[in-house]
Amino acid sequence: MHKGQITIKDIAKELGISPSTVSKALKGHRDISSSTKQSVRKLAEKWNYKPDQIALSLKSGLSKTIGVIVPEIVHYFFSTVISGIEDLAYDSGYHVMFCLSSELYAREVKAVETLLASRVDGFLVSMSKMTDNFDHFRKIQENDIPLVFFDRICEDIDTDRVIVDDEKGAYEAVSHLIAIGCKNIIHLSGPPNLLIGKNRENGYLRALRDHNIPVDRNNVIRCDSREDAELVVPGLLKRGVSPDGFFAVNDMTAAATMKVIINMGFRIPEDIAVVGFTGELISEITNPTLTSVAQHGYQIGKEAVRLLIDRLEKKHDLPFQTKIIKTELIVKGSTLRKG
């Protein structure tokens, strides 16, 4: 039984062959006989041989490691994105290092520094909502390291991107509210510095205009968290003309809005209908269940990894690409009015 870190030289010595023959056998090279390949693989398995990743990275120029920065992981959407990233990266022979910005600019900058120091091959990034300076992203590109943004992208950085069709998803959500009879629809909007917030607001406004409903800018309220909804929504329900519909920028805000509406004595959807955006698990456990625009986070994660690996291994000189994932309106109890 061999002890310690196993190397190709150890296997070669045991079998009485050259290290280069062992290396070729492990790679399935056609110049090596089947019996030699079998002997090498059998001993490698017996001794639990693992390739020297440092040596491999020096030889290939790649560490086979991807750095990922996300704003949060408790959010169902980001957990599904991470699953998509992990699955395709693993299948492609890459390791993944995750960093959490916690929606803070300073932590995002530190995460970039940490991953650069770790010599990752490439970055997948979804920006924090507090980020308004992009020098740390430029530093990635200055180091000639590929960068792919997903979901929350930086408009000032020219690179590969994976996004959902936020404007179209919002348009369909608000058009659905109008179709069931809503005329005074509040939009609980996202951060104005993020493109997803701008696009979802644009979809809301376009739906109103296309259905000949006057636009009231007072009906667009910055509110993108459970805490914000608990503070903001009670005042909106006490207006002279109560809203009959809410379109929230995300499902957590929509769910908190539903709780406030019910606690204040209104019925959902008979008095007020609610639509969210994300397609989170929480949409299944609200009462009534929440109509939402599904983003397909798992697909976003896989597409982001695919773009990055293509950039690393195949297509360095191609123009940057923007992949757009289609959304899907899932109608549930919060908008199912009778009649």
N, C-alpha and C positions, 0 to 999 in steps of 0.2 A: 504494500500500500504506500503510495507516494504521499509525502507530507509537504505542506507549504503551497505557495503559488505555483500552479502548473504552467509550463511554457511549452511552446512548440519544440524547443530543443530537448526537453525532458521526454516527450513522446517519441521524437526521432531516435534518441539514444536507446530507449527501451525496445524499439522495434528494429533497430539497426539500419535505419534509412536516413536520408538527409533531411534537415529542417525544411528545405524548399519543397521536398516531396510531401511532407506532412501538410504544409500550407496549401499546396495544390489539391491534395486529397480532401481536406476539409472544405474546400471551395467547389469540389466536384469536377475538377479539371478533367477534360477528356483524355489527356495524355497519361493519366494514372489508371492502373488496372483496377477492376472492380474489387478484387481480393484485397489489394492494398488500401483502397478507400474504406472497405469494411473493417479492416484491422485498425486503421487509424481512428475511425469514428467510434468503434467499440471501446478502445482504450481511452479516448477523450471523454466519453460518457462515463466510464468507470472512474476516472480520476477527476471528474467534474471540471473539465477544462473550460475556462472562459477566455475569450479573446482579450488581449490587452487594448482597452479602449484608447488609451493615450497614444500608443504606437499606431493604432489604426487612424486616429485623427491626424497625427503628424503626416502619415502617408497620403491620406486622401485630402487633407486640408479642411476637413469637416469634423466637428466634435459630435455630430449626430444628436445635438441637443437644441431644442427650441425654447425660447423664453416667451412666456405669456404673462401679460399684465391685464387684470380685470378690476373693475371698481369694487365688486363684492362677490361673495360666493353663496350667501344665504338666499339671494334672489334666484327663483326657479329658472328664469331665463338663462342666467349665466351658468348655472349648474348644468343645464342641457348643452350649452355651447362647449363647456369644458369636456363633457362626455364625448362630443363629436371630435374635438381636438385630440383627446387622448386616444380614441379608437383608431383614427386614421394615422396618427403619428406612430403609434405602436406597430400597426400593420406595415408601415413604411420603414421601420427600423430606427425610429427616432425616439429619444427621451424628451420629456417635457419638464421644464422648471416653471412653477407658477409663483407669481408675486401679486399681492393684493394692495391696491391703492387706497381702499376704504373711502373713496370719493374725495381724497385729499391730494392737492397738487404736489406738496412737498414729498409725500410718500411715493407718488408716481415717479418723481425725479429720482428718488433714492432707488426705486426698483430698477429703473433703466441703468443706473450706475452699477448696481449689484449684478445684473445680468450681463452687462458689458465686461465686467471684471471676471465673470464666469466663462467668458468666451463662447457664448451661445452662437449658433450659426445664423439665427434669424429671430425676429420678434413678431409676435401677434399681440396687438394692443387694442383695447377698448378704453377710451379716455374717461377720466374722472369728470364729473360735472363741474368741478372747481377749476379745471385747467384753462388758463387763458394765455399762457406763454408756452411756446413750442420748441424752445431751444434744445431741450433734452431729446426730442424726436429728431431734430436736425443732426444732433451729435451721433445718433445711430447711423444715419445716412453718410455722414462724414467719415465714419469708420468703414464704409463700404459694406454694411451689413443689411440684408434685405429686411423690409418692414411691411407688414400687412395690417391695416386697420380693419376692425370689424364692428358692426353696429354703430358705436359712437366714433365717428371718424374725425380727423383733423383736415379741414378744408385747405389749410395753408401748406400742407405737405403733399407733394406729388408722389404717390406710391400706389401699390395695389390695395384694393378695398373690397370688403364684402358687406353689403347693406341689405336691408329689406326695403320694399317699396312702401315707405312710411306714408307718403302723401296719398297714394291710392288706397291703402288700408284705412286711413282716417276718413277719406272721402266716402268709402263704402259704409263705414260705421255710422257716420252722420246721415248719409242718405237713408240708411235703414231706420234711424230714429225719426226722420221726416216721414218716411213711408208709413209708420205706425201712428202718425198724427202729431208728433212733437213740433212745436213752433217756437218755443223759447228755450233753446238748447245752450247750456253752459259748457265751455271747454276748459277743463282743468289742465293747464299746459305745463310743458317741461321747461328746462333751462334754455334761455334764448341763445346761449353761446354754443349749444349743441345742435347739429344739423337735424337730428331726429326730432327735436322739439319744434324747430322751424317747419319741417316738412309735415308733421302731424297737424300743426296749426294751419298750414296752407291748405291741407286736405279738408279740414273743418270749414274754412272760409269759402273754398270753392264749392263745396256741397251746398252751403246756404245760398250762394249766388245763383248756382245752377237751378235751384228749386224756388227761386224768387222770394227768398226769406231775407228781410233786411238784416244787414250785419251791424251788430251792436258791440263795439270794442269792449264795453264794460262786461260782456259775457265771456271774455277771455281772461282767465285768472291764473296766475302762476301758482301751481299747486301740484307737486309731484311726489308726495309721500303720505303715509298714514297720518303722521303728526300734522302736516299741513292741512289735510282734509278735515281733521277733527277741529281745527281752529277756524278754517275758512267757510266750510259748507253751512254751518248753522246760520251765519249772517246772510248767505245767499238765499236760504229758504225763508227768510223773514222779509225779503224785498216786497215791494208793493205788488208786483206781478211775479208770482213764484215760478221758478223754472219747471218745465215738464219733461226735461231730458238733460242728462249729463254725459259728455264724452270725456273720459279721463285718459291722460297720457300713458298710464300703466294700470295694471290690474290691482296692485296693492292700494293705490289711490282710489280706484273705483270701488273696491270692497269696503274701504273705510267710509267712503261717501254713502254707500248703501246702509251701513250701520247707523250713521247720523240721520239719514232720511227716515228710517224706521223708528228710531228713538224719538223723533220729533212728531210722530203720529201720521206720517204719510205712507201710502201703500206703493209697493213696487211690484209690477210695472203700471198699475192702474192710474196712479197719480203722477208718478215720476219714473221714467225709464232710464236705465244706466248701461253704458257700454264702456268696456276697458280696452286695453291694448297690451298684448303679450301672449295670452293663452296659457296662463299659469295654472298650476294645480288648484290654487285658491278659487278659481272660477267655478270649480266643481263643488266646493264646500260652503259657499255662501248660500243664503236662503232669502230669495230664490237664487238659483244658479246664475252666474254672471255671463252675459253675452260679451264676447271679446274677439279681438283681432289676433289670430295666432301668427307668431313670428317664425316658428320652426328653427329654434336655436341649435338643435343638433346638426341640422343641415348647414347652418352658418359656420359652425365650428369646423366641420369637415371641409367645406369649401375654402375656408381661410388657410387651413393646413395644406390643402392641395395647391393653392396659389403659391404659398411660400416654398414648398418643396420643388415645384416646377421652376421657380426662380433660382433656387439653390443648385439644382441638378441639371436642368435642361435648357432653360430659355432666358438666359441672363439679359440678352439684348432686345427682347421684345418690349413694346410699349407697355406701360402700366395698364392694368385691367381693373374695371369695377364690375363685380358680380352682384346682380340684384336678385334677391330671393323673394318670390311672391308670397304675399300674405293671404290669409283666409279668414273671413268673418264666420265665427261660430256662434249661431244664434241659440240662446238659452233663455232661462226663465225671466231674467231681468228686463226683457223687451217683448215677451210673448203676451201681447194684449189680446183679449177676446173681441170678436166682432170686427 
